[in-house]
Amino acid sequence: MMWEYGMGWGWGWFGMILFWLVPILLIAVGLKYFFGGGGRPSPGARDASQGALDVLEKRYARGEIDHEEFLKKRDDLKRG
């Protein structure tokens, strides 16, 4: 019989897939970690700065800070 030789369709194929899949995935994860996503801020960081900007705008609207301080802090948040 032909199926008695080679890998057949049992664990041999599954093992071969794992043999290639695991290193490829490890390399892909390593590259993603190393290159980091192109220098873009993560969505969590963007949400945090947007939340801080909202707080700053509310403080300005209530009159707690003047226009000059608002502009300076807004620019700092957008840069950071």
N, CA, C and O atoms as a CHARMM CRD file, in Angstrom:
* protein
*
  320
    1    1 MET  N      0.82700  -1.19000   0.00000 PROA 1      0.00000
    2    1 MET  CA     0.00000   0.00000   0.00000 PROA 1      0.00000
    3    1 MET  C      0.87100   1.25300   0.00000 PROA 1      0.00000
    4    1 MET  O      1.96900   1.27300   0.55500 PROA 1      0.00000
    5    2 MET  N      0.36500   2.25700  -0.61600 PROA 2      0.00000
    6    2 MET  CA     1.10900   3.49200  -0.73700 PROA 2      0.00000
    7    2 MET  C      1.07500   4.32000   0.55600 PROA 2      0.00000
    8    2 MET  O      2.01800   5.06600   0.82400 PROA 2      0.00000
    9    3 TRP  N      0.02900   4.20700   1.34800 PROA 3      0.00000
   10    3 TRP  CA    -0.11200   5.03100   2.54800 PROA 3      0.00000
   11    3 TRP  C      0.80100   4.57900   3.68600 PROA 3      0.00000
   12    3 TRP  O      0.93700   5.28800   4.68400 PROA 3      0.00000
   13    4 GLU  N      1.40400   3.45500   3.55700 PROA 4      0.00000
   14    4 GLU  CA     2.26300   2.95000   4.61700 PROA 4      0.00000
   15    4 GLU  C      3.60500   3.67500   4.64500 PROA 4      0.00000
   16    4 GLU  O      4.32000   3.62500   5.64600 PROA 4      0.00000
   17    5 TYR  N      3.93600   4.32900   3.58100 PROA 5      0.00000
   18    5 TYR  CA     5.21400   5.02200   3.50300 PROA 5      0.00000
   19    5 TYR  C      4.99200   6.53000   3.57400 PROA 5      0.00000
   20    5 TYR  O      3.93200   7.02400   3.18800 PROA 5      0.00000
   21    6 GLY  N      5.95600   7.23300   4.05100 PROA 6      0.00000
   22    6 GLY  CA     5.85400   8.69600   4.11000 PROA 6      0.00000
   23    6 GLY  C      5.01600   9.15000   5.28800 PROA 6      0.00000
   24    6 GLY  O      4.86600   8.42900   6.27400 PROA 6      0.00000
   25    7 MET  N      4.47400  10.34700   5.17700 PROA 7      0.00000
   26    7 MET  CA     3.77800  10.95500   6.29700 PROA 7      0.00000
   27    7 MET  C      2.30000  10.60900   6.33100 PROA 7      0.00000
   28    7 MET  O      1.69300  10.68200   7.40000 PROA 7      0.00000
   29    8 GLY  N      1.70600  10.24300   5.24000 PROA 8      0.00000
   30    8 GLY  CA     0.29000   9.90400   5.24300 PROA 8      0.00000
   31    8 GLY  C     -0.56500  11.11600   5.55900 PROA 8      0.00000
   32    8 GLY  O     -0.15700  12.24700   5.29500 PROA 8      0.00000
   33    9 TRP  N     -1.75300  10.89400   6.12400 PROA 9      0.00000
   34    9 TRP  CA    -2.65900  11.99300   6.43300 PROA 9      0.00000
   35    9 TRP  C     -2.90300  12.11700   7.92900 PROA 9      0.00000
   36    9 TRP  O     -3.82200  12.82800   8.33600 PROA 9      0.00000
   37   10 GLY  N     -2.13000  11.46500   8.74100 PROA 10     0.00000
   38   10 GLY  CA    -2.33700  11.48000  10.18800 PROA 10     0.00000
   39   10 GLY  C     -1.57200  12.60800  10.85800 PROA 10     0.00000
   40   10 GLY  O     -1.59700  13.75000  10.40000 PROA 10     0.00000
   41   11 TRP  N     -0.90400  12.27700  11.93100 PROA 11     0.00000
   42   11 TRP  CA    -0.15300  13.27500  12.71100 PROA 11     0.00000
   43   11 TRP  C      1.01700  13.84900  11.93500 PROA 11     0.00000
   44   11 TRP  O      1.52000  14.92200  12.26900 PROA 11     0.00000
   45   12 GLY  N      1.44000  13.16500  10.93300 PROA 12     0.00000
   46   12 GLY  CA     2.57300  13.64400  10.14700 PROA 12     0.00000
   47   12 GLY  C      2.30900  15.00200   9.51800 PROA 12     0.00000
   48   12 GLY  O      3.15200  15.89500   9.59700 PROA 12     0.00000
   49   13 TRP  N      1.16000  15.16600   8.90200 PROA 13     0.00000
   50   13 TRP  CA     0.81400  16.45800   8.29200 PROA 13     0.00000
   51   13 TRP  C      0.61800  17.52400   9.35000 PROA 13     0.00000
   52   13 TRP  O      1.04900  18.66400   9.18000 PROA 13     0.00000
   53   14 PHE  N     -0.02900  17.15600  10.43900 PROA 14     0.00000
   54   14 PHE  CA    -0.24600  18.11500  11.53300 PROA 14     0.00000
   55   14 PHE  C      1.09300  18.56700  12.12500 PROA 14     0.00000
   56   14 PHE  O      1.30200  19.74800  12.40300 PROA 14     0.00000
   57   15 GLY  N      1.97800  17.60900  12.30800 PROA 15     0.00000
   58   15 GLY  CA     3.30500  17.93200  12.82800 PROA 15     0.00000
   59   15 GLY  C      4.08700  18.82500  11.88800 PROA 15     0.00000
   60   15 GLY  O      4.78300  19.74200  12.32500 PROA 15     0.00000
   61   16 MET  N      3.97200  18.55800  10.59500 PROA 16     0.00000
   62   16 MET  CA     4.68700  19.38200   9.62500 PROA 16     0.00000
   63   16 MET  C      4.13100  20.81100   9.61000 PROA 16     0.00000
   64   16 MET  O      4.88900  21.77500   9.50500 PROA 16     0.00000
   65   17 ILE  N      2.81500  20.93800   9.71600 PROA 17     0.00000
   66   17 ILE  CA     2.20800  22.27700   9.75700 PROA 17     0.00000
   67   17 ILE  C      2.69400  23.02300  10.98800 PROA 17     0.00000
   68   17 ILE  O      3.08000  24.18900  10.89600 PROA 17     0.00000
   69   18 LEU  N      2.67800  22.36700  12.13100 PROA 18     0.00000
   70   18 LEU  CA     3.17800  23.01700  13.34900 PROA 18     0.00000
   71   18 LEU  C      4.65300  23.36200  13.24200 PROA 18     0.00000
   72   18 LEU  O      5.09700  24.41400  13.70200 PROA 18     0.00000
   73   19 PHE  N      5.40600  22.45300  12.62500 PROA 19     0.00000
   74   19 PHE  CA     6.84000  22.68200  12.46300 PROA 19     0.00000
   75   19 PHE  C      7.11400  23.98400  11.71900 PROA 19     0.00000
   76   19 PHE  O      8.06700  24.68900  12.04900 PROA 19     0.00000
   77   20 TRP  N      6.30200  24.31400  10.72600 PROA 20     0.00000
   78   20 TRP  CA     6.49700  25.54400   9.95800 PROA 20     0.00000
   79   20 TRP  C      5.71600  26.72100  10.52300 PROA 20     0.00000
   80   20 TRP  O      6.18500  27.85700  10.46100 PROA 20     0.00000
   81   21 LEU  N      4.55100  26.47400  11.06300 PROA 21     0.00000
   82   21 LEU  CA     3.69600  27.55400  11.54200 PROA 21     0.00000
   83   21 LEU  C      4.26500  28.24500  12.78500 PROA 21     0.00000
   84   21 LEU  O      4.25900  29.47200  12.87900 PROA 21     0.00000
   85   22 VAL  N      4.74700  27.46000  13.71800 PROA 22     0.00000
   86   22 VAL  CA     5.25700  28.04900  14.96500 PROA 22     0.00000
   87   22 VAL  C      6.43400  28.99400  14.71100 PROA 22     0.00000
   88   22 VAL  O      6.39300  30.12500  15.19500 PROA 22     0.00000
   89   23 PRO  N      7.46900  28.59800  13.98800 PROA 23     0.00000
   90   23 PRO  CA     8.56900  29.55400  13.74800 PROA 23     0.00000
   91   23 PRO  C      8.13300  30.78300  12.94700 PROA 23     0.00000
   92   23 PRO  O      8.59800  31.89300  13.20600 PROA 23     0.00000
   93   24 ILE  N      7.24100  30.58300  11.97500 PROA 24     0.00000
   94   24 ILE  CA     6.78500  31.73000  11.18100 PROA 24     0.00000
   95   24 ILE  C      6.03300  32.71800  12.06000 PROA 24     0.00000
   96   24 ILE  O      6.23800  33.92700  11.95000 PROA 24     0.00000
   97   25 LEU  N      5.16100  32.21500  12.93500 PROA 25     0.00000
   98   25 LEU  CA     4.43100  33.10500  13.84300 PROA 25     0.00000
   99   25 LEU  C      5.37100  33.79500  14.82600 PROA 25     0.00000
  100   25 LEU  O      5.19500  34.97600  15.12600 PROA 25     0.00000
  101   26 LEU  N      6.35500  33.07600  15.32400 PROA 26     0.00000
  102   26 LEU  CA     7.32500  33.69400  16.23500 PROA 26     0.00000
  103   26 LEU  C      8.10600  34.80800  15.54500 PROA 26     0.00000
  104   26 LEU  O      8.34800  35.85900  16.13900 PROA 26     0.00000
  105   27 ILE  N      8.49300  34.58500  14.31000 PROA 27     0.00000
  106   27 ILE  CA     9.20300  35.62200  13.56200 PROA 27     0.00000
  107   27 ILE  C      8.29400  36.82700  13.33400 PROA 27     0.00000
  108   27 ILE  O      8.72800  37.96900  13.48200 PROA 27     0.00000
  109   28 ALA  N      7.02600  36.57600  12.97300 PROA 28     0.00000
  110   28 ALA  CA     6.09200  37.68000  12.72400 PROA 28     0.00000
  111   28 ALA  C      5.86400  38.49500  13.99800 PROA 28     0.00000
  112   28 ALA  O      5.84800  39.72500  13.95300 PROA 28     0.00000
  113   29 VAL  N      5.69000  37.82400  15.11800 PROA 29     0.00000
  114   29 VAL  CA     5.48900  38.53700  16.38400 PROA 29     0.00000
  115   29 VAL  C      6.74900  39.31000  16.75500 PROA 29     0.00000
  116   29 VAL  O      6.66900  40.43800  17.24200 PROA 29     0.00000
  117   30 GLY  N      7.90000  38.71000  16.52800 PROA 30     0.00000
  118   30 GLY  CA     9.15800  39.40200  16.81500 PROA 30     0.00000
  119   30 GLY  C      9.33300  40.65400  15.96800 PROA 30     0.00000
  120   30 GLY  O      9.77000  41.68900  16.47000 PROA 30     0.00000
  121   31 LEU  N      8.99600  40.56300  14.68800 PROA 31     0.00000
  122   31 LEU  CA     9.10200  41.73800  13.82200 PROA 31     0.00000
  123   31 LEU  C      8.12300  42.82000  14.24300 PROA 31     0.00000
  124   31 LEU  O      8.46600  44.00200  14.24400 PROA 31     0.00000
  125   32 LYS  N      6.90700  42.42700  14.60000 PROA 32     0.00000
  126   32 LYS  CA     5.90200  43.39700  15.05700 PROA 32     0.00000
  127   32 LYS  C      6.38300  44.09100  16.32700 PROA 32     0.00000
  128   32 LYS  O      6.23700  45.30500  16.47400 PROA 32     0.00000
  129   33 TYR  N      6.95400  43.31600  17.23800 PROA 33     0.00000
  130   33 TYR  CA     7.46500  43.89100  18.48000 PROA 33     0.00000
  131   33 TYR  C      8.66100  44.80200  18.20700 PROA 33     0.00000
  132   33 TYR  O      8.77000  45.88200  18.78700 PROA 33     0.00000
  133   34 PHE  N      9.54500  44.36700  17.33400 PROA 34     0.00000
  134   34 PHE  CA    10.75500  45.13400  17.05400 PROA 34     0.00000
  135   34 PHE  C     10.44900  46.43700  16.33300 PROA 34     0.00000
  136   34 PHE  O     10.97200  47.48800  16.70300 PROA 34     0.00000
  137   35 PHE  N      9.61600  46.37800  15.31800 PROA 35     0.00000
  138   35 PHE  CA     9.31700  47.58100  14.55200 PROA 35     0.00000
  139   35 PHE  C      8.17000  48.36700  15.14500 PROA 35     0.00000
  140   35 PHE  O      7.97600  49.52500  14.77500 PROA 35     0.00000
  141   36 GLY  N      7.41800  47.79900  16.03300 PROA 36     0.00000
  142   36 GLY  CA     6.39800  48.49600  16.80800 PROA 36     0.00000
  143   36 GLY  C      5.22600  49.05100  16.04700 PROA 36     0.00000
  144   36 GLY  O      4.52800  49.73700  16.79500 PROA 36     0.00000
  145   37 GLY  N      4.83400  48.99800  14.98400 PROA 37     0.00000
  146   37 GLY  CA     3.62200  49.57600  14.42900 PROA 37     0.00000
  147   37 GLY  C      3.86400  50.89400  13.73000 PROA 37     0.00000
  148   37 GLY  O      2.91400  51.65700  13.55500 PROA 37     0.00000
  149   38 GLY  N      5.06600  51.20200  13.32500 PROA 38     0.00000
  150   38 GLY  CA     5.32400  52.37600  12.51900 PROA 38     0.00000
  151   38 GLY  C      5.41000  53.67500  13.28000 PROA 38     0.00000
  152   38 GLY  O      5.28400  54.73700  12.67100 PROA 38     0.00000
  153   39 GLY  N      5.61600  53.64500  14.57600 PROA 39     0.00000
  154   39 GLY  CA     5.75700  54.87000  15.34000 PROA 39     0.00000
  155   39 GLY  C      4.44900  55.57500  15.62600 PROA 39     0.00000
  156   39 GLY  O      4.44800  56.69800  16.13000 PROA 39     0.00000
  157   40 ARG  N      3.34300  54.93900  15.31500 PROA 40     0.00000
  158   40 ARG  CA     2.04800  55.54000  15.62800 PROA 40     0.00000
  159   40 ARG  C      1.73900  55.30200  17.08500 PROA 40     0.00000
  160   40 ARG  O      2.07800  54.24700  17.62100 PROA 40     0.00000
  161   41 PRO  N      1.10300  56.25900  17.74200 PROA 41     0.00000
  162   41 PRO  CA     0.71400  56.01100  19.13000 PROA 41     0.00000
  163   41 PRO  C     -0.36400  54.95600  19.18600 PROA 41     0.00000
  164   41 PRO  O     -1.17200  54.82200  18.26700 PROA 41     0.00000
  165   42 SER  N     -0.36900  54.21700  20.26200 PROA 42     0.00000
  166   42 SER  CA    -1.38500  53.18300  20.41400 PROA 42     0.00000
  167   42 SER  C     -2.74100  53.83400  20.64900 PROA 42     0.00000
  168   42 SER  O     -2.79600  54.97200  21.11500 PROA 42     0.00000
  169   43 PRO  N     -3.83000  53.14900  20.34300 PROA 43     0.00000
  170   43 PRO  CA    -5.16200  53.73800  20.54900 PROA 43     0.00000
  171   43 PRO  C     -5.40100  54.14900  21.99300 PROA 43     0.00000
  172   43 PRO  O     -6.07900  55.14400  22.25000 PROA 43     0.00000
  173   44 GLY  N     -4.85300  53.39900  22.93500 PROA 44     0.00000
  174   44 GLY  CA    -5.02000  53.75800  24.34400 PROA 44     0.00000
  175   44 GLY  C     -4.36500  55.09000  24.67500 PROA 44     0.00000
  176   44 GLY  O     -4.92500  55.88500  25.43000 PROA 44     0.00000
  177   45 ALA  N     -3.19100  55.33900  24.12100 PROA 45     0.00000
  178   45 ALA  CA    -2.50800  56.60700  24.36100 PROA 45     0.00000
  179   45 ALA  C     -3.28400  57.76200  23.74100 PROA 45     0.00000
  180   45 ALA  O     -3.36900  58.84300  24.32300 PROA 45     0.00000
  181   46 ARG  N     -3.84500  57.53000  22.56400 PROA 46     0.00000
  182   46 ARG  CA    -4.61400  58.57300  21.90100 PROA 46     0.00000
  183   46 ARG  C     -5.86900  58.89300  22.71400 PROA 46     0.00000
  184   46 ARG  O     -6.22700  60.06200  22.85900 PROA 46     0.00000
  185   47 ASP  N     -6.53800  57.87000  23.24400 PROA 47     0.00000
  186   47 ASP  CA    -7.72400  58.08200  24.05700 PROA 47     0.00000
  187   47 ASP  C     -7.39400  58.85700  25.32300 PROA 47     0.00000
  188   47 ASP  O     -8.15900  59.72600  25.74200 PROA 47     0.00000
  189   48 ALA  N     -6.25500  58.54600  25.93500 PROA 48     0.00000
  190   48 ALA  CA    -5.86500  59.23500  27.15900 PROA 48     0.00000
  191   48 ALA  C     -5.59100  60.70500  26.88300 PROA 48     0.00000
  192   48 ALA  O     -6.01200  61.56300  27.65800 PROA 48     0.00000
  193   49 SER  N     -4.88900  61.01700  25.78600 PROA 49     0.00000
  194   49 SER  CA    -4.60700  62.41900  25.48800 PROA 49     0.00000
  195   49 SER  C     -5.88600  63.15900  25.11000 PROA 49     0.00000
  196   49 SER  O     -6.03600  64.33800  25.43100 PROA 49     0.00000
  197   50 GLN  N     -6.81000  62.47900  24.43000 PROA 50     0.00000
  198   50 GLN  CA    -8.08800  63.11100  24.09200 PROA 50     0.00000
  199   50 GLN  C     -8.87400  63.39700  25.36600 PROA 50     0.00000
  200   50 GLN  O     -9.51200  64.44400  25.47400 PROA 50     0.00000
  201   51 GLY  N     -8.83700  62.47800  26.33200 PROA 51     0.00000
  202   51 GLY  CA    -9.51300  62.70100  27.60900 PROA 51     0.00000
  203   51 GLY  C     -8.92000  63.89100  28.34700 PROA 51     0.00000
  204   51 GLY  O     -9.64800  64.69000  28.93700 PROA 51     0.00000
  205   52 ALA  N     -7.59900  64.00600  28.31300 PROA 52     0.00000
  206   52 ALA  CA    -6.93700  65.12800  28.96100 PROA 52     0.00000
  207   52 ALA  C     -7.29300  66.44100  28.27000 PROA 52     0.00000
  208   52 ALA  O     -7.46300  67.46700  28.92800 PROA 52     0.00000
  209   53 LEU  N     -7.40400  66.40800  26.95600 PROA 53     0.00000
  210   53 LEU  CA    -7.78500  67.60300  26.20200 PROA 53     0.00000
  211   53 LEU  C     -9.21600  68.01700  26.54400 PROA 53     0.00000
  212   53 LEU  O     -9.51200  69.20700  26.65800 PROA 53     0.00000
  213   54 ASP  N    -10.09900  67.03600  26.70600 PROA 54     0.00000
  214   54 ASP  CA   -11.47900  67.34500  27.10600 PROA 54     0.00000
  215   54 ASP  C    -11.51600  68.02200  28.47200 PROA 54     0.00000
  216   54 ASP  O    -12.24300  68.99600  28.67000 PROA 54     0.00000
  217   55 VAL  N    -10.73600  67.50600  29.40300 PROA 55     0.00000
  218   55 VAL  CA   -10.67400  68.10800  30.74600 PROA 55     0.00000
  219   55 VAL  C    -10.13900  69.53000  30.65100 PROA 55     0.00000
  220   55 VAL  O    -10.65100  70.44100  31.30200 PROA 55     0.00000
  221   56 LEU  N     -9.11200  69.71100  29.84300 PROA 56     0.00000
  222   56 LEU  CA    -8.52500  71.04300  29.67900 PROA 56     0.00000
  223   56 LEU  C     -9.54800  72.02300  29.09800 PROA 56     0.00000
  224   56 LEU  O     -9.65400  73.16000  29.55800 PROA 56     0.00000
  225   57 GLU  N    -10.29300  71.58200  28.09600 PROA 57     0.00000
  226   57 GLU  CA   -11.30900  72.45300  27.49200 PROA 57     0.00000
  227   57 GLU  C    -12.40700  72.81100  28.49800 PROA 57     0.00000
  228   57 GLU  O    -12.89900  73.94000  28.50400 PROA 57     0.00000
  229   58 LYS  N    -12.78400  71.86700  29.33500 PROA 58     0.00000
  230   58 LYS  CA   -13.80600  72.13900  30.35300 PROA 58     0.00000
  231   58 LYS  C    -13.28700  73.13800  31.38900 PROA 58     0.00000
  232   58 LYS  O    -14.02300  74.02300  31.82400 PROA 58     0.00000
  233   59 ARG  N    -12.01700  72.99200  31.78200 PROA 59     0.00000
  234   59 ARG  CA   -11.43400  73.94300  32.73900 PROA 59     0.00000
  235   59 ARG  C    -11.38700  75.35300  32.15200 PROA 59     0.00000
  236   59 ARG  O    -11.64400  76.33700  32.84700 PROA 59     0.00000
  237   60 TYR  N    -11.05700  75.43400  30.86800 PROA 60     0.00000
  238   60 TYR  CA   -11.02700  76.73500  30.19200 PROA 60     0.00000
  239   60 TYR  C    -12.44000  77.32500  30.10100 PROA 60     0.00000
  240   60 TYR  O    -12.63700  78.52200  30.30900 PROA 60     0.00000
  241   61 ALA  N    -13.41200  76.47300  29.78900 PROA 61     0.00000
  242   61 ALA  CA   -14.79400  76.94300  29.67700 PROA 61     0.00000
  243   61 ALA  C    -15.33500  77.43900  31.02000 PROA 61     0.00000
  244   61 ALA  O    -16.12900  78.37800  31.06200 PROA 61     0.00000
  245   62 ARG  N    -14.90500  76.81100  32.11000 PROA 62     0.00000
  246   62 ARG  CA   -15.35100  77.24900  33.44500 PROA 62     0.00000
  247   62 ARG  C    -14.58400  78.47200  33.93600 PROA 62     0.00000
  248   62 ARG  O    -14.95000  79.07000  34.94800 PROA 62     0.00000
  249   63 GLY  N    -13.52800  78.84500  33.22800 PROA 63     0.00000
  250   63 GLY  CA   -12.75200  80.02300  33.61600 PROA 63     0.00000
  251   63 GLY  C    -11.66400  79.72800  34.62900 PROA 63     0.00000
  252   63 GLY  O    -11.12200  80.65200  35.23400 PROA 63     0.00000
  253   64 GLU  N    -11.33400  78.46900  34.82700 PROA 64     0.00000
  254   64 GLU  CA   -10.29200  78.10300  35.79300 PROA 64     0.00000
  255   64 GLU  C     -8.89200  78.45100  35.28300 PROA 64     0.00000
  256   64 GLU  O     -7.98800  78.69700  36.08200 PROA 64     0.00000
  257   65 ILE  N     -8.70800  78.47300  33.97200 PROA 65     0.00000
  258   65 ILE  CA    -7.42400  78.83700  33.38500 PROA 65     0.00000
  259   65 ILE  C     -7.66500  79.89500  32.31500 PROA 65     0.00000
  260   65 ILE  O     -8.74000  79.96300  31.71800 PROA 65     0.00000
  261   66 ASP  N     -6.63600  80.72400  32.08200 PROA 66     0.00000
  262   66 ASP  CA    -6.79200  81.76400  31.06500 PROA 66     0.00000
  263   66 ASP  C     -6.42200  81.22400  29.68100 PROA 66     0.00000
  264   66 ASP  O     -5.99000  80.07900  29.54400 PROA 66     0.00000
  265   67 HSD  N     -6.59600  82.05800  28.67300 PROA 67     0.00000
  266   67 HSD  CA    -6.40500  81.64800  27.28400 PROA 67     0.00000
  267   67 HSD  C     -4.95900  81.23400  27.01200 PROA 67     0.00000
  268   67 HSD  O     -4.71000  80.24700  26.31900 PROA 67     0.00000
  269   68 GLU  N     -4.01300  81.98900  27.55700 PROA 68     0.00000
  270   68 GLU  CA    -2.60300  81.68800  27.33500 PROA 68     0.00000
  271   68 GLU  C     -2.23200  80.31500  27.90300 PROA 68     0.00000
  272   68 GLU  O     -1.56000  79.52300  27.24300 PROA 68     0.00000
  273   69 GLU  N     -2.67200  80.05000  29.11300 PROA 69     0.00000
  274   69 GLU  CA    -2.37800  78.77000  29.75200 PROA 69     0.00000
  275   69 GLU  C     -3.06800  77.62000  28.98600 PROA 69     0.00000
  276   69 GLU  O     -2.49700  76.54200  28.82600 PROA 69     0.00000
  277   70 PHE  N     -4.29200  77.86800  28.52300 PROA 70     0.00000
  278   70 PHE  CA    -5.01000  76.86000  27.75300 PROA 70     0.00000
  279   70 PHE  C     -4.23300  76.49000  26.48200 PROA 70     0.00000
  280   70 PHE  O     -4.05200  75.31100  26.17800 PROA 70     0.00000
  281   71 LEU  N     -3.77800  77.51100  25.74500 PROA 71     0.00000
  282   71 LEU  CA    -3.04400  77.25400  24.50400 PROA 71     0.00000
  283   71 LEU  C     -1.74500  76.50300  24.76000 PROA 71     0.00000
  284   71 LEU  O     -1.39700  75.58200  24.02100 PROA 71     0.00000
  285   72 LYS  N     -1.02800  76.89800  25.81000 PROA 72     0.00000
  286   72 LYS  CA     0.24300  76.23700  26.13000 PROA 72     0.00000
  287   72 LYS  C      0.00900  74.76600  26.48100 PROA 72     0.00000
  288   72 LYS  O      0.70600  73.88600  25.97400 PROA 72     0.00000
  289   73 LYS  N     -0.95900  74.50500  27.33800 PROA 73     0.00000
  290   73 LYS  CA    -1.22300  73.12800  27.74800 PROA 73     0.00000
  291   73 LYS  C     -1.78800  72.28900  26.59500 PROA 73     0.00000
  292   73 LYS  O     -1.46900  71.10600  26.47800 PROA 73     0.00000
  293   74 ARG  N     -2.61200  72.88500  25.75700 PROA 74     0.00000
  294   74 ARG  CA    -3.15500  72.18000  24.60900 PROA 74     0.00000
  295   74 ARG  C     -2.02700  71.76400  23.65500 PROA 74     0.00000
  296   74 ARG  O     -2.00400  70.64000  23.15400 PROA 74     0.00000
  297   75 ASP  N     -1.09500  72.69000  23.41600 PROA 75     0.00000
  298   75 ASP  CA     0.02900  72.37300  22.53700 PROA 75     0.00000
  299   75 ASP  C      0.89100  71.25800  23.14100 PROA 75     0.00000
  300   75 ASP  O      1.37300  70.37900  22.42600 PROA 75     0.00000
  301   76 ASP  N      1.07900  71.30500  24.46300 PROA 76     0.00000
  302   76 ASP  CA     1.85500  70.25600  25.13200 PROA 76     0.00000
  303   76 ASP  C      1.16900  68.89400  24.98000 PROA 76     0.00000
  304   76 ASP  O      1.83300  67.88800  24.73100 PROA 76     0.00000
  305   77 LEU  N     -0.14500  68.86500  25.12800 PROA 77     0.00000
  306   77 LEU  CA    -0.86800  67.60200  24.99400 PROA 77     0.00000
  307   77 LEU  C     -0.81800  67.07400  23.56500 PROA 77     0.00000
  308   77 LEU  O     -0.69700  65.86700  23.35900 PROA 77     0.00000
  309   78 LYS  N     -0.90900  67.94500  22.59700 PROA 78     0.00000
  310   78 LYS  CA    -0.90000  67.48500  21.20300 PROA 78     0.00000
  311   78 LYS  C      0.48200  66.99800  20.78700 PROA 78     0.00000
  312   78 LYS  O      0.59400  66.11600  19.93500 PROA 78     0.00000
  313   79 ARG  N      1.51900  67.55000  21.36600 PROA 79     0.00000
  314   79 ARG  CA     2.88400  67.11100  21.05700 PROA 79     0.00000
  315   79 ARG  C      3.20800  65.78500  21.71000 PROA 79     0.00000
  316   79 ARG  O      3.91600  64.96100  21.13200 PROA 79     0.00000
  317   80 GLY  N      2.69600  65.57600  22.90500 PROA 80     0.00000
  318   80 GLY  CA     3.10200  64.47200  23.74200 PROA 80     0.00000
  319   80 GLY  C      2.60100  63.15500  23.44400 PROA 80     0.00000
  320   80 GLY  O      2.93100  62.19600  24.14200 PROA 80     0.00000
